[in-house]
């Protein structure tokens, strides 16, 4: 008997559709509805009609295999459920299963319960329960028990009991990849993207992002699902209260000592409120409510927008008894009748309440507060929603033009250690001129890394700064070698300014370009290339280098090497500079290799190609008597030095 339409729809739902060939999480070329085989080629495309045709051919093979292994008569729905089970687990597993044995023994009810025992998958060598398989097994069991002709449709995304599907949220952690998250939850990338339309590009995933699941809680790490009996309360709270999970990720954030120094992370908290610029520019401004607003808003909920702790007394709904992660509001009698404190509930004793909050001893930490000062517990109305962000669109590459005129405008991003006076002096300007062009700077003593400052050509000449000559056939590679050891700085509020400089050579949006944990292998290559006067891709995407420059059939030391990254999805990759190779691996020097600039080995099976600058001769390519003459390039000076030279040229024309 053929599989019926209900079975086909169930399989389509859980397999997901991919019209372009890709490498699945276990390294197998796959296309369509989970179809594999020697004929599948990575990158090839098919139509949806072709995918349906391939699926039906695959299902016919499994239907034939299932028919041979059962000795009893079953309904069309039950047969479809068995084919779906075998399609997912394999005919061999179905043949040796207790499910088949009970079915052939006439115990249909017992066979139905056996579906729910096949819910484990292997993650890093450990067998763990995968919520995606739980959902699939429940849907198959329900279809197995549904008599033919019953009008109700099978809805795989819903719980088997028919009740409304519960929503859960997973907070992305450092080191997470979208493909890995989908795989350990038993879902295809497409199925997970369908549940998360706010994720415009699954290759651009960052710690703190929210991923939505429906029907079952996600596997929150490599040890198993968040609902395991031995799961810690904090893990459960991460699913039920994603704002609390974000708060835990901020533990240790502290004010910076000194009036002229501020922790930019705390200033981020302030921006989630309606504090005026002067107060929001100081990390010493009371920030317990700013922290609560930042956590709540970052989880897709509305906060109070107020920096007043007592503003939370009218927020959400009142709780008579506390829940882990709920908002707790306290009075502060010593500071006045309208003062207070707000944090997230952790636990309690007979006399005290432990909360996790901001501005507790000037940092994010857990502290105890007396129950005598308790004003109440609050919980949000409704469910968290994944943030509705707009797709990230990369700006077009800048167009090279002729000489600029004296009124050209350029944006300079403040770097760690910069002061307003230093920037003005380096640019050959007075403080008054720079302030006149930047009315958004209300206090020149309060500027922060990442702030933008407008610079305009002036009549004030400055001395020309020397530039460095770099010789050799690969001046960019020489620069790259000089960066060996550059490393990300641990912690969400600390960033290596050198890596931020790499990011500045790309079109990354400002919020991403200010984080040294934003993937930076392509930023590093762009920095090296642009510093020697060549044009890079301006993109932070590793695969943007696939179509750059000239293709090389054989590698040259210093050439650019592009690799795939199957575990992170079909569009992900890595880019670096070629060093050497063995029979199976290629050694490259690159950025973001174990979070630093270093030399590492990559498997040749991941190689996409080699490329070379189109306006540079490769070694030995000039013909004639042998190697080409050394190439001497001027290293591109920093932006402010270029601005000074530009002004000098303008003045020399007048």
C-alpha positions, 0 to 999 in steps of 0.5 A: 500500500502507498503512503497516504497524504497525511503521512507525506505532509508529516514527513515534509513538515519535519524534514524541511525543504532545501532546494539547494544542495548542502552539507547536513550537520553530519557531513552528508550532501543533502537536498530536497526533503532530506534526500541523500545519495551519490548523485547529490551535489553541493550547490546544485538547485532543484524545483519544488516539484522535483523535490516532491518527485524525489521524496515520493520515490524515496518513500516508495522504497521505504514503503516497500521495506515496511510492507515486507517487515510487517505481518499484520493488516494495518490502516492507511494512517498507521502504515503512513506513521510506520513509513515516517518512522522508518524514513527517519530511523532507517529500515534496519532500526525499524526491523529490529525494534520492539515497535515492529515486534509488538505490532506483529504480535497483535499488540497495536496499543503497545506498538503505539507507545513504542514510538515515544521511546525513539527520541534520543540523538547523539550530541558530541558522543552523548545520547540525549533527548531531542525535542524535535524527535519528541514532537515527531514521535508524538505526531507519528503515534497520533497518526498511527492511532487515528482511524482512516476517514477521521476528518481531523488533520494531523498537526505535527507542530502541536502537542499530541494531546491537541492542546495549544502549542507552548512557546519556548525561547533559547538565548544564544550563547558564545560559540553557538551556531544556528545549524548546531542548535537546529541539529541538536533539537532534531530540526532542519535549518529551514524548519527552525528559520520558519519558526524565527522569521526575525532572523534575517541571516542565520549565519549572523547569530550573536550571543543574546539573540533569541530563538523560538521553539514551539511544542517542546523546550529546546536542548539548552546545551550539550548535556540534554533538554532543559526539561530533564529531571536533573536540570538546574532551576536556572536552566528552567528559568532560561526557558520560562523567563528569557529576560532572567537568562539575559540578566545572568549573562551580565553578572560581573558588569561593574562601574568604572572608577573615575568621573571621566571613565564609564562602562559602555555596557551600563550606558547601553542599559541606560539607553533602554530608558528615557534618561536624558543624555547627561545622566545616560552618559554616566555609569554612576547614574542609578541603573537598577531599573535601566538594567531591568529594562534592558533585560526585559526589552531584549527579550521582546517585551515592553519595559517601563522605559523609566529609570525609577525603580518604583515604576515597576510597581505598575508593570505587568501583573501582580504575583502573590508568591514569587517565581524564579526570574520575576521582578521584585521591587523594594522600598529604600526608606533611607533615600526618600519616600519615592526611592526604591530598588528593582531586581530579579527574584532568585530565592528567599529565606525566612527574612530575606530575599535574594535577587539578581540585579544591577547597581548592587554594590555598583555591579550586576550581582546577587544580593540579599534584601530584607522582606520588610522593604518588599513592595511586590512581585511582578510578572509580564502580561503575555508571552515573550516574543522574538525581537522583530528586527529588520534584515541586515542589509550590507551597504554597497561597496564605496565607489572610488572617485576623483579628488575630493573638495575641501568640504568633504565630510568623513565620520570618525569612530571614537577609539578607546583612549581617545579624548575630544582634545586629542582628536581635534589636535590630531586633525589640526582643528580647534576644539571650537571648530570640532564642537561646531560640526558636532552639536550632538556632543553636548559635553566634550569630556563625555565621549565614548568608544564607538561614538561618531564624530564628523570631520570636515576639511579646513584651512589649517595645514598640518605636517605630513606624516611619513608612510611605511614602505612594505616590500615583497610580493605579498605585502599584505601577508607581511602585515598579517604576520605582524598581527600574530597573537592579537586576541579577543578580550574576555568579557562582554564589556571588553573589546580589543581595539585592534580587532575593532580596527579590523572591523572598521575595514568592512561595512559591518553595522556599528553595533556589530563592529564594536564587538570583538566577538563578532566573527572577524576572519574576513575583517582581518583579511580586508584590513591587511589588504586595504592597508597596502593600498589594494581593494578588498571586499569590504564585507565581513562575510568570509565567502565574499572572497570567493569572487574576489581577484583572480582565481589560482589553480595552485596556491602561492604563499600569502594568497587568500584561501576560502574554506566552507564551514558545514557545521554553521550552514551552507553559506558560512565559511572561513578566509585566511592566508596560505602558509603551507600544506600536507596531503590532507590539510592546509596551514593558514594564517588568519584572524578569529582562529581560536579567537586570535590571529594565529596559524591553524590547519584546515582540512582540504575537504573544506577548501573552496578555492585560492585567489590573488589580487587582480592588480598584483602580479603573482610570483613568477607570472611576469615571464622572462627570466624567472621571478618577478621584481619585488613589489613595493607598496605604500602602507595606507596611513590611518584615517586622520593622517590621510585627512591631513594630507588631503588638506595640504593638497587642497591648500597647495592648489589655492 
